Amino acid sequence: VAAGQQITARLGDRDVEFILGMRSAHWAQNAMAVLATIDALGLDAAESAQNLHDFNDLPGRGAMSTGRFAKLGITLIDDSYNAGPRSMQAALASLHSAAPQILVLSDMLELGDASAAAHTALAPPILALRPRVVITIGDEMARMASNLPCLAASHHHADTPAAAISILHKLVCDGDTIFIKGSLGSGAWRVARAVLDAFSEAGPETAGDTISAT
């Protein structure tokens, strides 16, 4: 649904239908844990569930917004606050209905010896999305993408967030959806900030409100 996820849950001896404003499956799991607790306390979980449509994805953690960037109308999915293997996999899995044309991905940091394998494991969900453009920031993301021949035409590596912003300016098309995610220290958030700043500069008549979608 346009507002998020439509969920049917079994609580005790009854089914409860509700809309959760957040898009990812792990948020649905968290919501179910909360509702189960409410039900176990003898409170009205069905009534509480109806309030979950107001819980939207947070800035930097999956918030979706529309506006103008490079004089073009685009949609931004900003998940740039941080990234680890599980959160990156969950975020990519949540994107199938949004179908982003552009992915901007920066390295997941502080993974030690597991780093190479964790980045390599991102290849299948990225390929499943069939993005037109993949922009990487950082050595690990670059190695992951460069080892996939089927990404050769769509992969563009940036040494810095500023370079990624420049690439994005050149490759974005009107109507694109752009997904941005990476560890805070690897700079994806700077690309998201540049897009959001462009939205603000375009003014309220084009910037639009933050929205959530399935």
C-alpha positions in Angstrom: 0.0 0.0 0.0 1.1 3.6 -0.5 1.4 4.3 3.2 3.7 1.3 4.0 3.0 -2.3 4.8 -0.5 -3.9 5.1 -0.2 -6.6 7.7 -2.6 -9.3 9.0 -1.5 -10.7 12.3 -2.8 -13.5 14.5 -3.0 -12.3 18.1 -4.5 -14.8 20.5 -7.7 -16.1 18.9 -8.2 -13.3 16.4 -6.8 -11.8 13.3 -5.8 -8.1 13.4 -5.3 -6.1 10.2 -3.3 -2.9 10.2 -1.0 -0.7 8.2 2.6 0.0 9.4 4.1 3.1 7.9 7.6 1.6 7.8 8.5 -0.5 4.8 11.1 -3.1 5.9 10.3 -6.5 7.1 12.3 -6.1 10.3 10.1 -3.2 11.3 7.1 -5.5 10.9 8.7 -8.0 13.2 9.4 -5.3 15.8 5.8 -4.2 15.6 4.6 -7.8 16.1 6.7 -8.1 19.2 5.2 -4.9 20.6 1.6 -6.0 19.9 2.2 -9.4 21.4 3.4 -7.8 24.6 0.4 -5.5 24.7 -1.9 -8.5 24.1 -0.1 -10.5 26.9 -0.7 -7.6 29.3 -4.5 -7.9 28.6 -4.6 -4.6 26.8 -6.3 -3.9 23.4 -3.6 -4.8 20.9 -6.0 -4.3 17.9 -6.6 -0.7 18.9 -2.9 -0.1 19.4 -2.2 -1.6 16.0 -4.3 1.0 14.2 -1.9 3.7 15.4 1.1 2.1 13.6 0.3 3.8 10.3 1.7 7.0 11.7 5.1 5.3 12.4 7.1 6.2 9.2 10.7 5.5 8.2 13.1 7.9 10.0 15.5 10.4 8.4 18.7 8.6 7.4 17.0 5.2 8.2 14.9 4.6 5.1 12.9 7.8 4.8 11.5 8.4 1.4 11.0 11.9 -0.1 10.5 13.5 -3.4 11.9 16.7 -4.9 14.2 18.2 -7.6 17.9 17.3 -8.0 19.9 18.4 -11.0 16.7 20.1 -12.2 15.0 16.8 -12.4 12.1 15.3 -10.3 13.4 12.3 -8.3 12.6 10.2 -5.3 15.2 9.6 -2.6 15.3 6.7 -0.2 17.7 7.9 2.5 19.1 5.0 4.5 22.5 6.7 4.9 22.9 7.0 8.6 24.7 3.7 9.0 25.1 0.2 7.6 26.1 -3.3 8.7 25.7 -6.6 6.9 22.3 -7.4 8.4 20.9 -3.9 7.9 22.2 -3.6 4.4 20.7 -7.0 3.4 17.3 -6.0 5.0 17.3 -2.6 3.3 18.1 -4.1 -0.2 15.3 -6.7 0.4 12.8 -4.0 1.1 13.5 -2.2 -2.2 11.8 -4.5 -4.7 8.5 -2.6 -4.8 10.3 0.7 -4.9 12.6 -0.5 -7.7 15.4 2.2 -7.5 17.1 3.0 -10.7 20.2 4.2 -8.9 22.0 2.7 -5.9 24.7 4.8 -4.0 26.5 2.5 -1.6 29.5 3.2 0.6 31.6 0.8 2.6 30.4 -1.0 5.7 33.1 -0.3 8.2 34.7 -2.0 11.2 34.0 -5.6 10.0 37.6 -6.8 10.4 38.3 -10.1 8.6 34.6 -10.5 7.7 34.6 -7.4 5.6 35.3 -8.9 2.2 32.8 -11.7 2.6 30.1 -9.3 3.9 30.5 -7.0 0.9 30.6 -9.9 -1.5 27.3 -11.2 -0.1 25.6 -8.0 -1.2 26.0 -8.9 -4.9 22.9 -11.2 -5.2 20.4 -8.7 -3.7 21.9 -5.9 -5.8 21.6 -7.8 -9.0 18.1 -8.8 -8.2 17.1 -5.1 -8.1 18.5 -4.6 -11.7 19.5 -1.0 -11.1 20.5 1.1 -14.1 23.4 2.7 -12.1 25.4 1.6 -9.1 27.7 4.2 -7.6 30.2 2.9 -5.0 32.3 4.7 -2.4 35.1 2.9 -0.7 37.4 0.0 -1.7 35.2 -2.9 -0.4 32.2 -1.8 -2.4 34.3 -1.1 -5.4 35.8 -4.7 -5.3 32.3 -6.2 -4.9 30.9 -4.4 -7.9 34.0 -4.8 -10.1 33.9 -8.6 -9.7 30.5 -8.7 -11.3 30.8 -8.6 -15.1 27.0 -8.0 -15.4 27.5 -4.7 -13.5 30.3 -3.5 -15.8 28.1 -1.1 -17.7 26.3 0.3 -14.7 29.0 0.5 -12.1 30.7 3.8 -11.4 33.2 4.1 -8.6 33.9 7.4 -6.7 36.9 7.9 -4.5 35.1 10.5 -2.4 31.5 11.4 -1.6 32.0 14.6 -3.5 32.9 12.6 -6.6 29.9 10.4 -6.1 27.7 13.6 -6.1 29.3 14.7 -9.3 28.6 11.3 -10.9 25.0 11.3 -9.7 24.5 14.7 -11.3 25.6 13.3 -14.6 23.7 10.1 -14.6 20.4 10.8 -12.9 17.2 10.9 -15.1 13.9 12.5 -14.5 11.6 10.2 -12.4 14.5 8.2 -11.0 14.4 6.6 -7.5 17.7 6.8 -5.7 18.7 4.6 -2.8 21.6 5.7 -0.6 23.2 3.6 2.2 26.6 3.1 3.9 28.4 3.4 7.2 28.4 6.9 8.6 32.2 7.1 8.4 32.3 6.1 4.7 30.4 9.1 3.5 27.1 8.0 1.9 25.3 10.4 4.1 27.1 13.3 2.4 25.5 12.3 -0.9 22.1 12.1 0.7 22.6 15.5 2.3 23.4 17.0 -1.1 20.2 15.6 -2.6 18.1 16.8 0.4 19.8 20.2 0.2 18.8 20.4 -3.5 15.2 19.5 -2.5 15.2 22.4 0.0 16.7 24.9 -2.5 14.0 23.9 -5.0 11.3 25.2 -2.6 8.2 23.8 -1.1 6.3 23.8 -4.4 8.6 21.0 -5.7 10.3 19.5 -2.7 7.3 17.5 -1.5 6.7 15.9 1.9 8.4 12.8 3.3 6.4 9.8 2.3 6.6 6.0 2.8 5.8 3.3 0.3 5.6 -0.4 0.2 
